Amino acid sequence: VNVPALIDNKLNDDKSSLESHLVIKSNERLEILVERVKHEVFLFIENAEKIRVLIELNVMYSNGIDYETQCLWKNQLIQM
């Protein structure tokens, strides 16, 4: 018969040890997933900003905005 032992005021049996290990692994994977989502959100926002600038450039070109202003916007886009 497998009798759990009390060590350091904690129940120490194979089942609780396995459950603790699974919880730790699950938390580690969740942390990795959260970091990945943060990175993807950052990339999405960065790309959305570039698209916004491209749309503004297109609107400027369509409305006859002078070439110098368009170049300034293009340089801003390149620096992104």
N, CA, C and O atoms as a CHARMM CRD file, in Angstrom:
* protein
*
  320
    1    1 VAL  N      0.85000  -1.17700   0.00000 PROA 1      0.00000
    2    1 VAL  CA     0.00000   0.00000   0.00000 PROA 1      0.00000
    3    1 VAL  C      0.89800   1.24200   0.00000 PROA 1      0.00000
    4    1 VAL  O      1.82800   1.35900   0.79700 PROA 1      0.00000
    5    2 ASN  N      0.58900   2.16700  -0.92000 PROA 2      0.00000
    6    2 ASN  CA     1.34500   3.41000  -1.01900 PROA 2      0.00000
    7    2 ASN  C      0.72800   4.43800  -0.07900 PROA 2      0.00000
    8    2 ASN  O     -0.36500   4.94500  -0.33100 PROA 2      0.00000
    9    3 VAL  N      1.43000   4.74000   0.99800 PROA 3      0.00000
   10    3 VAL  CA     0.93600   5.69300   1.98800 PROA 3      0.00000
   11    3 VAL  C      1.69200   7.00700   1.81000 PROA 3      0.00000
   12    3 VAL  O      2.91900   7.03700   1.90700 PROA 3      0.00000
   13    4 PRO  N      0.96000   8.09600   1.55100 PROA 4      0.00000
   14    4 PRO  CA     1.64000   9.38500   1.39100 PROA 4      0.00000
   15    4 PRO  C      2.31800   9.80500   2.68700 PROA 4      0.00000
   16    4 PRO  O      1.80400   9.54200   3.77400 PROA 4      0.00000
   17    5 ALA  N      3.45700  10.44800   2.57400 PROA 5      0.00000
   18    5 ALA  CA     4.20100  10.92100   3.73900 PROA 5      0.00000
   19    5 ALA  C      4.08900  12.43400   3.83100 PROA 5      0.00000
   20    5 ALA  O      3.97400  13.13100   2.82200 PROA 5      0.00000
   21    6 LEU  N      4.12400  12.91900   5.04400 PROA 6      0.00000
   22    6 LEU  CA     4.06800  14.35900   5.27100 PROA 6      0.00000
   23    6 LEU  C      5.49800  14.87000   5.43200 PROA 6      0.00000
   24    6 LEU  O      6.16200  14.56500   6.42200 PROA 6      0.00000
   25    7 ILE  N      5.97200  15.65400   4.45200 PROA 7      0.00000
   26    7 ILE  CA     7.32700  16.19800   4.48600 PROA 7      0.00000
   27    7 ILE  C      7.22600  17.71000   4.36200 PROA 7      0.00000
   28    7 ILE  O      6.59700  18.22600   3.43700 PROA 7      0.00000
   29    8 ASP  N      7.84900  18.41600   5.30000 PROA 8      0.00000
   30    8 ASP  CA     7.80100  19.88400   5.32100 PROA 8      0.00000
   31    8 ASP  C      6.36600  20.39300   5.28000 PROA 8      0.00000
   32    8 ASP  O      6.05000  21.33400   4.55200 PROA 8      0.00000
   33    9 ASN  N      5.51300  19.77000   6.05800 PROA 9      0.00000
   34    9 ASN  CA     4.09000  20.12800   6.15300 PROA 9      0.00000
   35    9 ASN  C      3.35000  20.00400   4.82600 PROA 9      0.00000
   36    9 ASN  O      2.30000  20.62100   4.64400 PROA 9      0.00000
   37   10 LYS  N      3.88100  19.21800   3.90200 PROA 10     0.00000
   38   10 LYS  CA     3.22600  18.99600   2.61200 PROA 10     0.00000
   39   10 LYS  C      3.04300  17.50500   2.40500 PROA 10     0.00000
   40   10 LYS  O      3.89500  16.70000   2.77800 PROA 10     0.00000
   41   11 LEU  N      1.94400  17.16100   1.81900 PROA 11     0.00000
   42   11 LEU  CA     1.68300  15.77000   1.49400 PROA 11     0.00000
   43   11 LEU  C      2.57900  15.37900   0.33600 PROA 11     0.00000
   44   11 LEU  O      2.52000  15.99000  -0.73100 PROA 11     0.00000
   45   12 ASN  N      3.40000  14.37600   0.53600 PROA 12     0.00000
   46   12 ASN  CA     4.35800  13.98200  -0.49400 PROA 12     0.00000
   47   12 ASN  C      4.01900  12.58800  -0.99700 PROA 12     0.00000
   48   12 ASN  O      4.49600  11.58700  -0.46100 PROA 12     0.00000
   49   13 ASP  N      3.21300  12.53500  -2.00500 PROA 13     0.00000
   50   13 ASP  CA     2.95000  11.26000  -2.66200 PROA 13     0.00000
   51   13 ASP  C      3.13600  11.44900  -4.15600 PROA 13     0.00000
   52   13 ASP  O      3.26900  12.57800  -4.63000 PROA 13     0.00000
   53   14 ASP  N      3.14700  10.36800  -4.88700 PROA 14     0.00000
   54   14 ASP  CA     3.40700  10.44700  -6.32600 PROA 14     0.00000
   55   14 ASP  C      2.35900  11.26200  -7.05700 PROA 14     0.00000
   56   14 ASP  O      2.68800  12.00800  -7.97900 PROA 14     0.00000
   57   15 LYS  N      1.09100  11.13200  -6.65900 PROA 15     0.00000
   58   15 LYS  CA     0.01700  11.83100  -7.35600 PROA 15     0.00000
   59   15 LYS  C      0.13800  13.35000  -7.18800 PROA 15     0.00000
   60   15 LYS  O      0.04700  14.09000  -8.16700 PROA 15     0.00000
   61   16 SER  N      0.34300  13.81300  -5.95400 PROA 16     0.00000
   62   16 SER  CA     0.43700  15.26700  -5.74800 PROA 16     0.00000
   63   16 SER  C      1.71200  15.81900  -6.38100 PROA 16     0.00000
   64   16 SER  O      1.72900  16.95500  -6.85500 PROA 16     0.00000
   65   17 SER  N      2.76400  15.02900  -6.39000 PROA 17     0.00000
   66   17 SER  CA     4.00800  15.45400  -7.03200 PROA 17     0.00000
   67   17 SER  C      3.80600  15.61100  -8.53700 PROA 17     0.00000
   68   17 SER  O      4.27400  16.57900  -9.13600 PROA 17     0.00000
   69   18 LEU  N      3.11200  14.66000  -9.13500 PROA 18     0.00000
   70   18 LEU  CA     2.81900  14.72400 -10.56700 PROA 18     0.00000
   71   18 LEU  C      1.92600  15.92100 -10.87500 PROA 18     0.00000
   72   18 LEU  O      2.15400  16.64100 -11.84700 PROA 18     0.00000
   73   19 GLU  N      0.90600  16.12900 -10.03900 PROA 19     0.00000
   74   19 GLU  CA     0.00700  17.26700 -10.24900 PROA 19     0.00000
   75   19 GLU  C      0.76500  18.58900 -10.13700 PROA 19     0.00000
   76   19 GLU  O      0.54200  19.50600 -10.92700 PROA 19     0.00000
   77   20 SER  N      1.65300  18.68300  -9.16400 PROA 20     0.00000
   78   20 SER  CA     2.45700  19.89800  -9.00800 PROA 20     0.00000
   79   20 SER  C      3.33100  20.12700 -10.23100 PROA 20     0.00000
   80   20 SER  O      3.45500  21.25100 -10.71800 PROA 20     0.00000
   81   21 HSD  N      3.93000  19.06300 -10.71800 PROA 21     0.00000
   82   21 HSD  CA     4.77200  19.15200 -11.91100 PROA 21     0.00000
   83   21 HSD  C      3.95100  19.62100 -13.11500 PROA 21     0.00000
   84   21 HSD  O      4.40200  20.46200 -13.89300 PROA 21     0.00000
   85   22 LEU  N      2.74100  19.06800 -13.26000 PROA 22     0.00000
   86   22 LEU  CA     1.88300  19.45600 -14.38500 PROA 22     0.00000
   87   22 LEU  C      1.45600  20.91800 -14.28100 PROA 22     0.00000
   88   22 LEU  O      1.38600  21.61900 -15.29000 PROA 22     0.00000
   89   23 VAL  N      1.17300  21.37400 -13.07500 PROA 23     0.00000
   90   23 VAL  CA     0.78900  22.77700 -12.87700 PROA 23     0.00000
   91   23 VAL  C      1.95600  23.69300 -13.22600 PROA 23     0.00000
   92   23 VAL  O      1.77200  24.71600 -13.88600 PROA 23     0.00000
   93   24 ILE  N      3.14800  23.33100 -12.78500 PROA 24     0.00000
   94   24 ILE  CA     4.33600  24.13500 -13.09100 PROA 24     0.00000
   95   24 ILE  C      4.56900  24.18700 -14.59500 PROA 24     0.00000
   96   24 ILE  O      4.81400  25.25900 -15.14800 PROA 24     0.00000
   97   25 LYS  N      4.49400  23.03400 -15.26500 PROA 25     0.00000
   98   25 LYS  CA     4.68500  22.99500 -16.72000 PROA 25     0.00000
   99   25 LYS  C      3.61500  23.81600 -17.42400 PROA 25     0.00000
  100   25 LYS  O      3.90400  24.53600 -18.38100 PROA 25     0.00000
  101   26 SER  N      2.37700  23.70600 -16.94900 PROA 26     0.00000
  102   26 SER  CA     1.27900  24.46000 -17.54900 PROA 26     0.00000
  103   26 SER  C      1.51200  25.96200 -17.40000 PROA 26     0.00000
  104   26 SER  O      1.28000  26.72500 -18.33800 PROA 26     0.00000
  105   27 ASN  N      1.97000  26.38600 -16.22600 PROA 27     0.00000
  106   27 ASN  CA     2.25800  27.80700 -16.00000 PROA 27     0.00000
  107   27 ASN  C      3.39700  28.29200 -16.88600 PROA 27     0.00000
  108   27 ASN  O      3.34600  29.40300 -17.41400 PROA 27     0.00000
  109   28 GLU  N      4.42400  27.46600 -17.05100 PROA 28     0.00000
  110   28 GLU  CA     5.54200  27.84200 -17.92300 PROA 28     0.00000
  111   28 GLU  C      5.06500  28.01900 -19.36100 PROA 28     0.00000
  112   28 GLU  O      5.44100  28.97700 -20.03700 PROA 28     0.00000
  113   29 ARG  N      4.24200  27.09400 -19.81600 PROA 29     0.00000
  114   29 ARG  CA     3.71900  27.19000 -21.19000 PROA 29     0.00000
  115   29 ARG  C      2.82100  28.40900 -21.34700 PROA 29     0.00000
  116   29 ARG  O      2.83900  29.07100 -22.38400 PROA 29     0.00000
  117   30 LEU  N      2.04000  28.70200 -20.32100 PROA 30     0.00000
  118   30 LEU  CA     1.16900  29.87400 -20.36400 PROA 30     0.00000
  119   30 LEU  C      1.99300  31.15600 -20.44000 PROA 30     0.00000
  120   30 LEU  O      1.64600  32.06800 -21.19100 PROA 30     0.00000
  121   31 GLU  N      3.07200  31.23500 -19.67800 PROA 31     0.00000
  122   31 GLU  CA     3.95300  32.40500 -19.72400 PROA 31     0.00000
  123   31 GLU  C      4.56400  32.57000 -21.11300 PROA 31     0.00000
  124   31 GLU  O      4.65300  33.68700 -21.62400 PROA 31     0.00000
  125   32 ILE  N      4.98200  31.47300 -21.72000 PROA 32     0.00000
  126   32 ILE  CA     5.54100  31.52500 -23.07700 PROA 32     0.00000
  127   32 ILE  C      4.48400  32.00800 -24.05600 PROA 32     0.00000
  128   32 ILE  O      4.76900  32.83100 -24.92700 PROA 32     0.00000
  129   33 LEU  N      3.26000  31.49900 -23.91600 PROA 33     0.00000
  130   33 LEU  CA     2.16900  31.90000 -24.79600 PROA 33     0.00000
  131   33 LEU  C      1.85000  33.38400 -24.63900 PROA 33     0.00000
  132   33 LEU  O      1.62600  34.07800 -25.63000 PROA 33     0.00000
  133   34 VAL  N      1.82800  33.86800 -23.41200 PROA 34     0.00000
  134   34 VAL  CA     1.54900  35.28900 -23.16400 PROA 34     0.00000
  135   34 VAL  C      2.61800  36.16000 -23.81500 PROA 34     0.00000
  136   34 VAL  O      2.29600  37.16900 -24.44200 PROA 34     0.00000
  137   35 GLU  N      3.88100  35.78000 -23.67300 PROA 35     0.00000
  138   35 GLU  CA     4.96700  36.54500 -24.30500 PROA 35     0.00000
  139   35 GLU  C      4.82900  36.52900 -25.82200 PROA 35     0.00000
  140   35 GLU  O      5.06700  37.54300 -26.47900 PROA 35     0.00000
  141   36 ARG  N      4.44800  35.38800 -26.37600 PROA 36     0.00000
  142   36 ARG  CA     4.27200  35.27900 -27.83300 PROA 36     0.00000
  143   36 ARG  C      3.14100  36.18700 -28.30900 PROA 36     0.00000
  144   36 ARG  O      3.26200  36.85800 -29.33300 PROA 36     0.00000
  145   37 VAL  N      2.03900  36.20200 -27.55400 PROA 37     0.00000
  146   37 VAL  CA     0.90300  37.05900 -27.91500 PROA 37     0.00000
  147   37 VAL  C      1.30600  38.53100 -27.83700 PROA 37     0.00000
  148   37 VAL  O      0.94300  39.31800 -28.71100 PROA 37     0.00000
  149   38 LYS  N      2.05700  38.91100 -26.79200 PROA 38     0.00000
  150   38 LYS  CA     2.52800  40.30100 -26.68200 PROA 38     0.00000
  151   38 LYS  C      3.36700  40.67800 -27.89700 PROA 38     0.00000
  152   38 LYS  O      3.22500  41.77400 -28.44100 PROA 38     0.00000
  153   39 HSD  N      4.23700  39.77200 -28.31900 PROA 39     0.00000
  154   39 HSD  CA     5.09200  40.03000 -29.47800 PROA 39     0.00000
  155   39 HSD  C      4.25100  40.17600 -30.74400 PROA 39     0.00000
  156   39 HSD  O      4.48000  41.08400 -31.54400 PROA 39     0.00000
  157   40 GLU  N      3.27500  39.28200 -30.92500 PROA 40     0.00000
  158   40 GLU  CA     2.41900  39.34500 -32.11300 PROA 40     0.00000
  159   40 GLU  C      1.59500  40.63100 -32.13000 PROA 40     0.00000
  160   40 GLU  O      1.40800  41.23000 -33.18900 PROA 40     0.00000
  161   41 VAL  N      1.10600  41.05600 -30.97600 PROA 41     0.00000
  162   41 VAL  CA     0.34400  42.30800 -30.89400 PROA 41     0.00000
  163   41 VAL  C      1.24100  43.48300 -31.26900 PROA 41     0.00000
  164   41 VAL  O      0.82100  44.38200 -31.99700 PROA 41     0.00000
  165   42 PHE  N      2.47900  43.47400 -30.77200 PROA 42     0.00000
  166   42 PHE  CA     3.42900  44.53100 -31.11400 PROA 42     0.00000
  167   42 PHE  C      3.63500  44.59100 -32.62600 PROA 42     0.00000
  168   42 PHE  O      3.59300  45.66900 -33.21700 PROA 42     0.00000
  169   43 LEU  N      3.86000  43.42100 -33.25700 PROA 43     0.00000
  170   43 LEU  CA     4.06300  43.39200 -34.70900 PROA 43     0.00000
  171   43 LEU  C      2.82500  43.86900 -35.45300 PROA 43     0.00000
  172   43 LEU  O      2.93300  44.57800 -36.45300 PROA 43     0.00000
  173   44 PHE  N      1.64900  43.48400 -34.96800 PROA 44     0.00000
  174   44 PHE  CA     0.40500  43.90100 -35.60200 PROA 44     0.00000
  175   44 PHE  C      0.26600  45.42000 -35.55500 PROA 44     0.00000
  176   44 PHE  O     -0.07000  46.04700 -36.56100 PROA 44     0.00000
  177   45 ILE  N      0.52200  46.00800 -34.39700 PROA 45     0.00000
  178   45 ILE  CA     0.40800  47.46600 -34.25300 PROA 45     0.00000
  179   45 ILE  C      1.43500  48.16900 -35.13200 PROA 45     0.00000
  180   45 ILE  O      1.13100  49.17800 -35.77000 PROA 45     0.00000
  181   46 GLU  N      2.64800  47.63300 -35.16200 PROA 46     0.00000
  182   46 GLU  CA     3.69700  48.21800 -36.00000 PROA 46     0.00000
  183   46 GLU  C      3.28900  48.18300 -37.47400 PROA 46     0.00000
  184   46 GLU  O      3.45200  49.17500 -38.18400 PROA 46     0.00000
  185   47 ASN  N      2.76800  47.06400 -37.93200 PROA 47     0.00000
  186   47 ASN  CA     2.33600  46.94900 -39.32600 PROA 47     0.00000
  187   47 ASN  C      1.12800  47.83100 -39.61300 PROA 47     0.00000
  188   47 ASN  O      1.01800  48.39900 -40.69900 PROA 47     0.00000
  189   48 ALA  N      0.22800  47.94800 -38.65400 PROA 48     0.00000
  190   48 ALA  CA    -0.94000  48.81300 -38.83200 PROA 48     0.00000
  191   48 ALA  C     -0.50300  50.26300 -39.01000 PROA 48     0.00000
  192   48 ALA  O     -1.08000  50.99600 -39.81400 PROA 48     0.00000
  193   49 GLU  N      0.51100  50.67400 -38.26500 PROA 49     0.00000
  194   49 GLU  CA     1.02900  52.04100 -38.38900 PROA 49     0.00000
  195   49 GLU  C      1.63100  52.26400 -39.77900 PROA 49     0.00000
  196   49 GLU  O      1.42900  53.31700 -40.38400 PROA 49     0.00000
  197   50 LYS  N      2.36200  51.28200 -40.27800 PROA 50     0.00000
  198   50 LYS  CA     2.94000  51.40400 -41.62400 PROA 50     0.00000
  199   50 LYS  C      1.84400  51.49500 -42.68000 PROA 50     0.00000
  200   50 LYS  O      1.94800  52.27900 -43.62400 PROA 50     0.00000
  201   51 ILE  N      0.80900  50.70300 -42.52300 PROA 51     0.00000
  202   51 ILE  CA    -0.30700  50.74200 -43.47900 PROA 51     0.00000
  203   51 ILE  C     -0.98600  52.10700 -43.43300 PROA 51     0.00000
  204   51 ILE  O     -1.34800  52.66100 -44.47100 PROA 51     0.00000
  205   52 ARG  N     -1.15700  52.65000 -42.22100 PROA 52     0.00000
  206   52 ARG  CA    -1.76700  53.97300 -42.08700 PROA 52     0.00000
  207   52 ARG  C     -0.95200  55.02300 -42.83700 PROA 52     0.00000
  208   52 ARG  O     -1.51400  55.86900 -43.53400 PROA 52     0.00000
  209   53 VAL  N      0.37100  54.96800 -42.69300 PROA 53     0.00000
  210   53 VAL  CA     1.23700  55.93700 -43.37300 PROA 53     0.00000
  211   53 VAL  C      1.13500  55.76500 -44.88400 PROA 53     0.00000
  212   53 VAL  O      1.09600  56.75200 -45.61800 PROA 53     0.00000
  213   54 LEU  N      1.09200  54.52400 -45.35300 PROA 54     0.00000
  214   54 LEU  CA     0.94800  54.28700 -46.79700 PROA 54     0.00000
  215   54 LEU  C     -0.36900  54.85300 -47.32300 PROA 54     0.00000
  216   54 LEU  O     -0.41300  55.43000 -48.41000 PROA 54     0.00000
  217   55 ILE  N     -1.43100  54.68600 -46.55600 PROA 55     0.00000
  218   55 ILE  CA    -2.72700  55.23700 -46.96700 PROA 55     0.00000
  219   55 ILE  C     -2.65400  56.76000 -47.01600 PROA 55     0.00000
  220   55 ILE  O     -3.15600  57.38000 -47.95400 PROA 55     0.00000
  221   56 GLU  N     -2.02900  57.36000 -46.00600 PROA 56     0.00000
  222   56 GLU  CA    -1.89000  58.81900 -46.00000 PROA 56     0.00000
  223   56 GLU  C     -1.06600  59.29900 -47.19300 PROA 56     0.00000
  224   56 GLU  O     -1.38800  60.32100 -47.80000 PROA 56     0.00000
  225   57 LEU  N     -0.00400  58.56700 -47.53000 PROA 57     0.00000
  226   57 LEU  CA     0.79400  58.92200 -48.71100 PROA 57     0.00000
  227   57 LEU  C     -0.05400  58.86400 -49.97300 PROA 57     0.00000
  228   57 LEU  O      0.03200  59.74300 -50.83000 PROA 57     0.00000
  229   58 ASN  N     -0.86500  57.83500 -50.07900 PROA 58     0.00000
  230   58 ASN  CA    -1.73100  57.68500 -51.24600 PROA 58     0.00000
  231   58 ASN  C     -2.73700  58.82900 -51.32800 PROA 58     0.00000
  232   58 ASN  O     -2.99900  59.35900 -52.40800 PROA 58     0.00000
  233   59 VAL  N     -3.29600  59.20200 -50.18500 PROA 59     0.00000
  234   59 VAL  CA    -4.24800  60.31700 -50.15700 PROA 59     0.00000
  235   59 VAL  C     -3.54900  61.61000 -50.55500 PROA 59     0.00000
  236   59 VAL  O     -4.09900  62.40400 -51.31800 PROA 59     0.00000
  237   60 MET  N     -2.33600  61.82800 -50.04100 PROA 60     0.00000
  238   60 MET  CA    -1.57700  63.03100 -50.40700 PROA 60     0.00000
  239   60 MET  C     -1.31900  63.06300 -51.90800 PROA 60     0.00000
  240   60 MET  O     -1.51300  64.08900 -52.55900 PROA 60     0.00000
  241   61 TYR  N     -0.88100  61.93200 -52.44900 PROA 61     0.00000
  242   61 TYR  CA    -0.58700  61.86700 -53.88200 PROA 61     0.00000
  243   61 TYR  C     -1.85100  62.15400 -54.68700 PROA 61     0.00000
  244   61 TYR  O     -1.81500  62.89900 -55.66700 PROA 61     0.00000
  245   62 SER  N     -2.96100  61.56300 -54.27100 PROA 62     0.00000
  246   62 SER  CA    -4.22800  61.74600 -54.98900 PROA 62     0.00000
  247   62 SER  C     -4.72700  63.18200 -54.92100 PROA 62     0.00000
  248   62 SER  O     -5.41200  63.65400 -55.82900 PROA 62     0.00000
  249   63 ASN  N     -4.38100  63.87400 -53.84100 PROA 63     0.00000
  250   63 ASN  CA    -4.85200  65.24800 -53.66500 PROA 63     0.00000
  251   63 ASN  C     -3.82200  66.29000 -54.08100 PROA 63     0.00000
  252   63 ASN  O     -3.99400  67.48000 -53.81700 PROA 63     0.00000
  253   64 GLY  N     -2.75600  65.84400 -54.72900 PROA 64     0.00000
  254   64 GLY  CA    -1.78300  66.78000 -55.27300 PROA 64     0.00000
  255   64 GLY  C     -0.90400  67.46000 -54.23400 PROA 64     0.00000
  256   64 GLY  O     -0.43500  68.57500 -54.46000 PROA 64     0.00000
  257   65 ILE  N     -0.67600  66.81100 -53.10600 PROA 65     0.00000
  258   65 ILE  CA     0.23000  67.38000 -52.10100 PROA 65     0.00000
  259   65 ILE  C      1.63700  67.42300 -52.69500 PROA 65     0.00000
  260   65 ILE  O      2.03100  66.52400 -53.43700 PROA 65     0.00000
  261   66 ASP  N      2.38700  68.46900 -52.36400 PROA 66     0.00000
  262   66 ASP  CA     3.69300  68.66700 -52.99500 PROA 66     0.00000
  263   66 ASP  C      4.65500  67.50500 -52.70500 PROA 66     0.00000
  264   66 ASP  O      4.53300  66.78800 -51.71200 PROA 66     0.00000
  265   67 TYR  N      5.59800  67.36300 -53.60800 PROA 67     0.00000
  266   67 TYR  CA     6.54100  66.24300 -53.58300 PROA 67     0.00000
  267   67 TYR  C      7.39400  66.24000 -52.32000 PROA 67     0.00000
  268   67 TYR  O      7.69200  65.17300 -51.78400 PROA 67     0.00000
  269   68 GLU  N      7.78900  67.41200 -51.83800 PROA 68     0.00000
  270   68 GLU  CA     8.63900  67.49900 -50.64300 PROA 68     0.00000
  271   68 GLU  C      7.93100  66.90400 -49.41800 PROA 68     0.00000
  272   68 GLU  O      8.53200  66.15500 -48.64800 PROA 68     0.00000
  273   69 THR  N      6.66500  67.24300 -49.25200 PROA 69     0.00000
  274   69 THR  CA     5.89000  66.69700 -48.12900 PROA 69     0.00000
  275   69 THR  C      5.75800  65.18800 -48.25700 PROA 69     0.00000
  276   69 THR  O      5.87100  64.46400 -47.26800 PROA 69     0.00000
  277   70 GLN  N      5.51900  64.71300 -49.47600 PROA 70     0.00000
  278   70 GLN  CA     5.41800  63.26700 -49.69800 PROA 70     0.00000
  279   70 GLN  C      6.73100  62.56900 -49.33700 PROA 70     0.00000
  280   70 GLN  O      6.72200  61.49000 -48.74600 PROA 70     0.00000
  281   71 CYS  N      7.85600  63.18800 -49.69300 PROA 71     0.00000
  282   71 CYS  CA     9.16400  62.60400 -49.37000 PROA 71     0.00000
  283   71 CYS  C      9.37500  62.51900 -47.86600 PROA 71     0.00000
  284   71 CYS  O      9.91800  61.53300 -47.36900 PROA 71     0.00000
  285   72 LEU  N      8.95000  63.54100 -47.14400 PROA 72     0.00000
  286   72 LEU  CA     9.06900  63.50700 -45.68200 PROA 72     0.00000
  287   72 LEU  C      8.28600  62.32800 -45.10400 PROA 72     0.00000
  288   72 LEU  O      8.76300  61.63800 -44.20400 PROA 72     0.00000
  289   73 TRP  N      7.08700  62.10600 -45.62700 PROA 73     0.00000
  290   73 TRP  CA     6.27200  60.98100 -45.16200 PROA 73     0.00000
  291   73 TRP  C      6.92100  59.64800 -45.53300 PROA 73     0.00000
  292   73 TRP  O      6.91100  58.70600 -44.74100 PROA 73     0.00000
  293   74 LYS  N      7.47800  59.57400 -46.72900 PROA 74     0.00000
  294   74 LYS  CA     8.14900  58.33500 -47.14500 PROA 74     0.00000
  295   74 LYS  C      9.33400  58.03500 -46.23700 PROA 74     0.00000
  296   74 LYS  O      9.55200  56.88500 -45.85400 PROA 74     0.00000
  297   75 ASN  N     10.09900  59.06500 -45.89400 PROA 75     0.00000
  298   75 ASN  CA    11.23800  58.87800 -44.98700 PROA 75     0.00000
  299   75 ASN  C     10.78200  58.39500 -43.61400 PROA 75     0.00000
  300   75 ASN  O     11.43600  57.55800 -42.99100 PROA 75     0.00000
  301   76 GLN  N      9.66300  58.92600 -43.15300 PROA 76     0.00000
  302   76 GLN  CA     9.11900  58.47500 -41.87100 PROA 76     0.00000
  303   76 GLN  C      8.76200  56.99100 -41.95500 PROA 76     0.00000
  304   76 GLN  O      9.02200  56.23300 -41.02100 PROA 76     0.00000
  305   77 LEU  N      8.17800  56.59000 -43.05200 PROA 77     0.00000
  306   77 LEU  CA     7.79700  55.18700 -43.23800 PROA 77     0.00000
  307   77 LEU  C      9.02600  54.29100 -43.27300 PROA 77     0.00000
  308   77 LEU  O      9.03000  53.21800 -42.67000 PROA 77     0.00000
  309   78 ILE  N     10.05900  54.71900 -43.96900 PROA 78     0.00000
  310   78 ILE  CA    11.28900  53.92200 -44.07500 PROA 78     0.00000
  311   78 ILE  C     11.93300  53.74000 -42.70400 PROA 78     0.00000
  312   78 ILE  O     12.48000  52.67700 -42.41100 PROA 78     0.00000
  313   79 GLN  N     11.87200  54.77000 -41.86500 PROA 79     0.00000
  314   79 GLN  CA    12.46900  54.68700 -40.53000 PROA 79     0.00000
  315   79 GLN  C     11.72000  53.73600 -39.61100 PROA 79     0.00000
  316   79 GLN  O     12.27500  53.27600 -38.61300 PROA 79     0.00000
  317   80 MET  N     10.48100  53.43700 -39.93100 PROA 80     0.00000
  318   80 MET  CA     9.71500  52.49800 -39.10900 PROA 80     0.00000
  319   80 MET  C     10.28600  51.14300 -39.31300 PROA 80     0.00000
  320   80 MET  O      9.80500  50.17600 -38.72300 PROA 80     0.00000
